[in-house]
């Protein structure tokens, strides 16, 4: 079977996820092609996966490149995401692709989608044979906002490409050894880092240091908020970190806080727990919808609209009573095992 995957080829972990999927499909003796748009065009073959990178241009140029690769490869299956979805659906239908699949990653609250964009996307989604939702949150939005029939929607989580890369043994908190707290994510409104500052202002600032990783339009606002709360000397803005640097960041931190108001899935959550880094996570993360709501899981989730909810969940970590690293590793492997996820995905690609 000939399978063509469209995704943005870069150093990020989402790109690595699709690379791993491609290699596994090739190992299962399928002809696998990857396509991406970048500033410079090139082709290569590695691990029996054929990669075509076309030069990125304007709207019509990009559509033409998608048309050309589908016409050339003549795939049985197309799997696309993000900006590749509309042209892949359109030209997949035109050239008779047997199974035209899209992987839907984002909620409207994250992308700020307008009514017009939702309407246009709704029209293109009618061309899809299968729509993969990366969480049950996304599935519900596909039904309600985009009117995708439930029988077309398959819910599949991601796995973390950095799972198993190891983690240093967590150090206990004491008055000398500061609790190092990490908060990774773009500095924009729905990422909600402000609530972390509000919650930490409740604690003795000599007992912690907050490291914010990411860039965005909200940085000045967060810096002002930290100064007003009198905790600015204990906040470190780390800026943009590469995928490799993020592994070191997770290992360096004693605790990660993820306060987003909306996350279709939340790769950063499973990346952190796959390394055994303790995490406090907003109840709005789609990845949580794949987990059983156990008492332990409730200990690490909080209401992102409530400072008091976050303070309550932070208290055990300041008292050195937080859940251990092993709990988080088990949480990852029990819910996001790559072999199980790949088997589910392969079944959708090949037999649905």
Secondary structure as UniProt FT lines:
FT   STRAND          2..6
FT   HELIX           13..27
FT   TURN            28..29
FT   STRAND          31..38
FT   STRAND          42..46
FT   TURN            47..48
FT   STRAND          49..55
FT   HELIX           59..73
FT   STRAND          77..81
FT   HELIX           82..84
FT   HELIX           85..94
FT   TURN            95..96
FT   STRAND          99..104
FT   HELIX           108..111
FT   HELIX           115..125
FT   TURN            126..127
FT   STRAND          130..133
FT   HELIX           136..144
FT   HELIX           150..152
FT   STRAND          153..155
FT   TURN            161..164
FT   STRAND          179..184
FT   HELIX           189..191
FT   HELIX           194..200
FT   TURN            201..202
FT   HELIX           205..207
FT   STRAND          208..213
FT   TURN            217..218
FT   HELIX           219..229
FT   HELIX           232..234
FT   STRAND          235..239
FT   HELIX           243..252
FT   STRAND          255..258
FT   HELIX           267..274
FT   TURN            275..276
FT   STRAND          279..282
FT   TURN            283..284
FT   HELIX           286..290
FT   HELIX           295..300
FT   STRAND          301..302
FT   TURN            304..305
FT   HELIX           307..318
FT   TURN            319..320
FT   HELIX           325..335
FT   HELIX           338..351
//
